[in-house]
């Protein structure tokens, strides 16, 4: 049995830079949990704190229910696989894999037997006598995996182990890693910035941004019901269409979502209509993925948007059309980066745009309002906040459609597939997961 629990874990680097901001999560026995986010979001720091390579500034880390703050790394029953493999260049493959057993005092005969078993399982038995410099990138990654597996740890920590490999080999090793960890039944925490890895490998995905945990759930949950505007924008290819809408309520009939020149109508019978209706006269963000849009004839009645193709992208198996529908798009900045943050006196800085849920009324003070004037200015100027631009609605088409830029196109919208977010980036919904 191996479980992990993080309780309000915070890491502030010397100088005041906030790396991890009160992250709390539980990892179940045998679970494959992926930490997903852009470079610099704090996911590797979380892994290193669990391994004991970094000390948290605040909070508590528990392994199998017991605090480990005073437990040295070697006694935590953890094996870590690094991005750069970290193999010993002067040792053979067999010696690299067996080195942890040698340090533990395992006799040569049983040690070589376990090394042989692991090497066979990973398909590298024929290279046991070679040095790391004589191996391909994929083989070196398998050696690093073997060195971790041979210890039979209670917990695997993997820090972007496939990022240095080509796309074909990454796909192959994704299947190998997930199959192997599930066969061994070992609890695994895996760090990546690649959403394809996260969505295909994980039992659950934890999405981070600037040290803050944004969402956690199964791949289906975080993709199908993202908790924040950031998660909605981060997951999916193409990215979710995020449109600014003005809300007008026609009580007991429908809620109008006005996108400028066009509108959609959310029926009052939809359970989400009452939650959206609380924003009458205000602007919200409406998200819709490309798979929820279907090209139709211009005279089709119902929930239809009309536009003109601005440009096309051909991807072989499909084409993407980007429509100008006269609406305004909301763009989340810095999906791939991180601006340094400073610790806020009296508590760690919360993510802007999702500090408070509007589930208990409209009277709560925002997180920004509770800050000192100088701090408030820095938050409002945060380069990660969303901004507006003319919308380009992404729509999936056949591989080589008989349309071209400038061609009119109408699309039917699946109203049950719409996502709603408030001006702070929080999901507008009730009982949504």
Order of alpha helices (4+ residues) and beta strands (2+ residues): beta-beta-beta-alpha-beta-beta-beta-alpha-alpha-alpha-beta-alpha-beta-alpha-beta-beta-alpha-alpha-beta-beta-beta-alpha-beta-beta-beta-beta-beta-alpha-beta-beta-beta-beta
